[in-house]
Amino acid sequence: MTSYTTCINCAADKQACERRNAVRAAIKGAHITSVKFRCTDRQSMFHPGQRVGITWTAGNGDYELDETWPGTVIRESGTRFLIAIDDVPSDEGTPARSYIRNERLFVKVSPSRLQLLDEPDRRICKFCERAPATGDACIDRDTDIWSFNSGFPLGCMLKEAADA
């Protein structure tokens, strides 16, 4: 069985994908086990700024239950997605900071742990990769004026955290 690397995390129907079927036909009988190819039709399962729920099994050994935290997709990273977890308690009341041992609350998560939330997309700061709740606390490299102070653009959430 051949692994189609380009198709990992692709939202398109794998059976109906013409590009994948063309590649399959081209390598048939060549005993190739993994193939990576360029595909203009690839559709990522999640896009930057999209709001998702992330579910993990949490507990202390005596009991375990699934807990879900809200977060924002920052980018696709290999076969997983980089997610900025909101600094709020889970649906079971566990604070995000007590479960996620990461100061910035960034995690890499497989798409099987993600569920779409019915919330509007958030704007991602292209400098610090944070997703402010208001959607406009950070700058956008492509449109905003860069005014560096201490190595950060003005208005960047990372600069605000460093100043605090």
URZI-V984946 format. One record per residue. RES is the residue in one small letter. BURIAL is b if it has 9 or more other ideal C-beta (glycine too) atoms within 8 Angstrom, else e. Layout:
RES,BURIAL ; RES,BURIAL
This chain:
m,e ; t,b ; s,e ; y,b ; t,e ; t,b ; c,b ; i,e ; n,b ; c,b ; a,e ; a,b ; d,e ; k,b ; q,e ; a,e ; c,b ; e,e ; r,b ; r,b ; n,e ; a,e ; v,b ; r,b ; a,e ; a,e ; i,b ; k,e ; g,e ; a,e ; h,e ; i,e ; t,e ; s,e ; v,b ; k,e ; f,e ; r,e ; c,b ; t,e ; d,e ; r,b ; q,e ; s,b ; m,b ; f,b ; h,e ; p,e ; g,b ; q,b ; r,b ; v,b ; g,b ; i,b ; t,e ; w,e ; t,e ; a,b ; g,e ; n,e ; g,e ; d,e ; y,e ; e,e ; l,e ; d,e ; e,b ; t,b ; w,b ; p,b ; g,b ; t,b ; v,b ; i,b ; r,e ; e,b ; s,e ; g,e ; t,e ; r,b ; f,b ; l,b ; i,b ; a,b ; i,b ; d,b ; d,e ; v,e ; p,e ; s,b ; d,e ; e,e ; g,e ; t,b ; p,e ; a,b ; r,e ; s,e ; y,b ; i,b ; r,e ; n,e ; e,e ; r,e ; l,b ; f,b ; v,b ; k,b ; v,b ; s,e ; p,b ; s,e ; r,e ; l,b ; q,e ; l,b ; l,e ; d,e ; e,e ; p,e ; d,e ; r,b ; r,b ; i,b ; c,b ; k,e ; f,b ; c,b ; e,b ; r,b ; a,b ; p,b ; a,e ; t,e ; g,e ; d,e ; a,b ; c,b ; i,b ; d,b ; r,b ; d,e ; t,e ; d,b ; i,e ; w,e ; s,e ; f,e ; n,e ; s,e ; g,e ; f,b ; p,b ; l,b ; g,e ; c,b ; m,b ; l,b ; k,b ; e,b ; a,e ; a,e ; d,e ; a,e
